[in-house]
């Protein structure tokens, strides 16, 4: 991908910390920042159930300082945040189901640790520029589509509640304490380096894995419409949000190419895989309780304010993703 | 106050736990529940900066089982919640300023401990009926007045963010796990047994104290309009919310008599006190950042659904409050 001159000018030589930097979006962001000439450090807990994977920094590991640390480990935070120009804050627990079975862990990571990170910045690095990875999960079941940033927040699970608090802390610290922060509400993000072991990060991950392994995939429901951001486009949004003064204190939805139903997604993936099977079944009961139905984002605000737009169509994004895991499967299962 | 027959029928002989039961609203609720014939236990941390005061149960202490425990002390929660028919969950950190200077403590009490209480209920007492004390602080600066329950939540301080999470956990557990819960969004509540040492619970407390002590009171701003619920009316709302099936899973604003400006409130209090002085000054800078301006509640929903209404006018409520502290001052300062 060509590097826009302006972003290279912003990040070259800059000291950047990425939390969750061995994870899916985090590692793609780290790779891009290295390309842009930034001096990048990452924090990642490498908790096996989460998204971190050392393979995600293959080829650039020596250009990145990797701290294996948990954002719940408060005493380490001051030294990690001190002296950074930018903090991309992507560490999080992403599984909706895990948030219901182990709600306190979700709270400690998505809510309590976020406050600790912000307090560390307030005390040790108040001029840092922060971009926080929030989620469309906080909207719950949409009242209307597409969902804009003014839509009520009515989370359907513990993860959504804690992510609201985590996002709110960032905006509060920006407004009251002057720590410049932006929140991006991500929708489903797909691409190389996502977790494919299971559906904890995204169901698309486990679909990719099963197709490549020649196993049938299960589509729950099937008629829900969803949008998907290709990871390179998500990375671009993080960089623009950090680079543009107009983004300070703001919240932006990220969307993607036009939404599709999950059944259409499955059909497309089978075709791109050159074969495969899927079955459509009813939602399992415990998941149905926290399913949000149709969702797709109105992302006109970030398009207008930051000049962002999704550049990768769904077919291209999925094809690249499948190709990546064909080559790399053994490092991810 | 006459005991409505129906509430006595609901609560007589019932096993009730009140968290924050030595605090302001909690202790008034405990006293009423004892009158109604309930078997009442309380949990209170008696942290000196919070609202708990043993004097609040004067005269009924032997009829109430008092557990001095902190809701942050998880291992104790299962035994505290087990076997209760009702849980009135009022334990909380209420100071907006403290939430900004020590945000993690606010989070641990108002957010994390609430989740622990609900998990304890889910595992050890899923049939308990819960009423949670939420707050108008979660609305932030109103977009319109009066503020109804559909108003956007845009908290201006850490306390508001954590109270949203605490409230959301209750509603989620009600919806997903079937633990019947109701949340009441309280506005300023006044009356006997409120904290008057300082403004941590309500600025009205410190005003009452200073007037009785013959000291001038400070009015910050002065033109903000606010509503005030007399504590007996708030207690009635908690009881109705617990007693009425229509309240399950719902959120209700509590309001009060017609709102007044803070200057009008000061004038009224000076008059009821039979003298005193107040000065009007600009907001201190650190408080201005988190002030919400005008606020008063639209409480038509609870009036319509539960038949609640505020019965005590502001003058009567303030007069009773001042009379209480004239007699009891030494136990509260």
Boltz contact constraints between the chains, C-beta under 6 A:
constraints:
  - contact:
      token1: [A, 103]
      token2: [B, 115]
      max_distance: 6.0
  - contact:
      token1: [A, 107]
      token2: [B, 112]
      max_distance: 6.0
  - contact:
      token1: [A, 107]
      token2: [B, 115]
      max_distance: 6.0
  - contact:
      token1: [A, 112]
      token2: [B, 107]
      max_distance: 6.0
  - contact:
      token1: [A, 115]
      token2: [B, 103]
      max_distance: 6.0
  - contact:
      token1: [A, 115]
      token2: [B, 107]
      max_distance: 6.0
  - contact:
      token1: [A, 161]
      token2: [B, 165]
      max_distance: 6.0
  - contact:
      token1: [A, 161]
      token2: [B, 168]
      max_distance: 6.0
  - contact:
      token1: [A, 165]
      token2: [B, 161]
      max_distance: 6.0
  - contact:
      token1: [A, 165]
      token2: [B, 165]
      max_distance: 6.0
  - contact:
      token1: [A, 168]
      token2: [B, 161]
      max_distance: 6.0
  - contact:
      token1: [A, 176]
      token2: [B, 289]
      max_distance: 6.0
  - contact:
      token1: [A, 289]
      token2: [B, 176]
      max_distance: 6.0
